[in-house]
Structure formats: C-alpha cells, structure tokens
Amino acid sequence: MTTTEIESTIEIPVADASTAVRASEAQFIHDFLLQLDNPKTLEIGFGYGRSACYIMAATNLPHTVMDPFQDNYNRQALANVEKCGFGNRLTLIEDFSHNVLPKMVGEGKKFDFIFIDGDHKFDGIFVDFYYVDMLLNEGGFALFHDTWMRSTQLVMSFINKNRKDYRKMMIGQNNMGLYQKTGNDERNGMHFREFYTTRRIIKHAFIQWIWGPKKGLIKSLVLAIKEKIRPTKSR
Ligand SMILES: C[S@@+](CC[C@H](N)C(=O)[O-])C[C@H]1O[C@@H](n2cnc3c(N)ncnc32)[C@H](O)[C@@H]1O
C-alpha cells in the first residue's frame, strides 16, 4: 500500500488531529525505513495508528506497538491498521511501556528501529529511552517525537552530553529527533555530564498557554491569526 493510499484510508478525528504524527512526519519515517534492510520495528504509543501504518508499509516484518489507552481513542488505531491490510502483522500490547519494555529486555528481544511517542512527561520518555537502549541492535535507531516539548529536549540533551555511543542524525525535521546507536555504553559508574538545557523554554510555555484552559482577548487574537495562517484540519 502506498502512503497516499494510507492517507485516504485511515480516519483521524479532526478535533483530535494533533494526537497523531503529521502526515509529513509519517512520510519521513516511511522513507527513512525504506533505506534500511527490512528493519525490525517497535513503537511506544499507538494513538490513531498513523505512524504504525506508515512503518508497516515500509517493511514486511511484524510490528509491535504498546499502548494501555486504545479505548480512549475508540480503538481507531486498530481499525486503521486493519483497513490498511496490515492487521496480521501487528502485535498490540495493551499495557504501559514501563511494564512492557523491561519484559522484552528480559526476553532478549532486539530491534532496529524504535519510535518513542508514548508518555510525554520527562520521566516517562527517559525511562522509555533507558529500555529502548537495551533493545536496540548496534546500528539501530531511536526516534523521538514532539521535540518541541521541554521534556523531550531534556532527554535528548542527556543523550547528547552523556551517551557517546549515540549519534544524532541530521534529518531536517523540526518535531522529531533521530539517534543511531553506534557502539557500547562505556561510561564508568562515576560518569555524569550536566545536561540541563534552556532549549524550547519559550516555545513550550507559549504552546502550553495557547492550549491551556484560560481564555482572554490576547489568546483569542493569537488563535484567530493562527487559524488564518494554518487552518485546523485532519493531519
Ligand atoms: C501522541 S499519541 C501517539 C500517536 C501515534 N504515533 C500516531 O501517529 O497516531 C501517544 C500515545 O501514547 C499512549 N501512551 C501514553 N502513555 C503511555 C505509556 N506509558 N506507555 C505506552 N503508551 C502510552 C497514549 O495512549 C497515546 O495513544
């Protein structure tokens, strides 16, 4: 199935369109995976299944995804994957990543590409990365979504400063961060490099304010301008 066909097949509620990755981001993931040799893929956070569909269109191997809250999304991700004809290759584990990932590590599972788009709090992303690192083959890739968020920025800053066994890839995407695992973690027990960063402080505060519950004249004006520049539509 082509990505154009995926886009005309899947359904994502307009009111909740920002939950899913953008179609352009999904296209990047798809095209990137096509360059790899049939990678083994894993995904944290199913949402509406857009990323899962594009990932599965780029490989012909099984794809595993974990998410405890599919019922909150009317099980639409599953419906989308089924409609695209990928249902027989998908394993959905309906549980939190903090339960699923350590179990996979214990079972000795390994992957070539892991998409991290589940819990977006700092500690959630950090714990996800901790286990993702153990699940990646050398040469494999971890992709973070929502890099506009301070939480994601801080996790990536930790990797940049402390994990010399990871290489940040230049991908030309402003809301995703891609890392390749290039070797072994050779830090000793005393190793620590400060990783606090001020990146995206203003952007994060602005977006929190825009989407926050408090209404006012200035916010209405900003939202009206935003709607003029970029009208809300399913992504
Ligand atoms: C932003 S959405 C993912 C969107 C998806 N990539 C797409 O393109 O449709 C985040 C998802 O992560 C799930 N989630 C939240 N906390 C999680 C956790 N601790 N473990 C696994 N999934 C989690 C949510 O239920 C939600 O479905």
The ligand as a Tripos MOL2 file, in Angstrom:
@<TRIPOS>MOLECULE
LIG
   27    29     1     0     0
SMALL
NO_CHARGES

@<TRIPOS>ATOM
      1 C1          0.7680   11.0980   20.6500 C.3       1 LIG1
      2 S1         -0.0460    9.5570   20.7630 S.3       1 LIG1
      3 C2          0.7450    8.5610   19.5640 C.3       1 LIG1
      4 C3          0.3200    8.9130   18.1720 C.3       1 LIG1
      5 C4          0.7370    7.9310   17.1140 C.3       1 LIG1
      6 N1          2.1680    7.9570   16.9150 N.3       1 LIG1
      7 C5          0.0290    8.2490   15.8090 C.2       1 LIG1
      8 O1          0.6890    8.6220   14.8150 O.co2     1 LIG1
      9 O2         -1.2030    8.1450   15.7460 O.co2     1 LIG1
     10 C6          0.5670    8.9770   22.2870 C.3       1 LIG1
     11 C7          0.0330    7.6190   22.6710 C.3       1 LIG1
     12 O3          0.8200    7.1230   23.7500 O.3       1 LIG1
     13 C8         -0.0050    6.4280   24.6170 C.3       1 LIG1
     14 N2          0.6590    6.3600   25.9210 N.ar      1 LIG1
     15 C9          0.6540    7.2530   26.9340 C.ar      1 LIG1
     16 N3          1.3880    6.8350   27.9630 N.ar      1 LIG1
     17 C10         1.9000    5.6320   27.5880 C.ar      1 LIG1
     18 C11         2.7420    4.6820   28.2170 C.ar      1 LIG1
     19 N4          3.2240    4.8830   29.4500 N.pl3     1 LIG1
     20 N5          3.0650    3.5640   27.5560 N.ar      1 LIG1
     21 C12         2.5990    3.3450   26.2790 C.ar      1 LIG1
     22 N6          1.7970    4.2020   25.6420 N.ar      1 LIG1
     23 C13         1.4430    5.3330   26.2830 C.ar      1 LIG1
     24 C14        -1.3220    7.1830   24.6070 C.3       1 LIG1
     25 O4         -2.3910    6.3550   24.9760 O.3       1 LIG1
     26 C15        -1.3960    7.6180   23.1450 C.3       1 LIG1
     27 O5         -2.1330    6.6980   22.3970 O.3       1 LIG1
@<TRIPOS>BOND
     1     1     2 1
     2     2     3 1
     3     2    10 1
     4     3     4 1
     5     4     5 1
     6     5     6 1
     7     5     7 1
     8     7     8 2
     9     7     9 1
    10    10    11 1
    11    11    12 1
    12    11    26 1
    13    12    13 1
    14    13    14 1
    15    13    24 1
    16    14    15 ar
    17    14    23 ar
    18    15    16 ar
    19    16    17 ar
    20    17    18 ar
    21    17    23 ar
    22    18    19 1
    23    18    20 ar
    24    20    21 ar
    25    21    22 ar
    26    22    23 ar
    27    24    25 1
    28    24    26 1
    29    26    27 1
@<TRIPOS>SUBSTRUCTURE
     1 LIG1         1 GROUP 0 **** ****
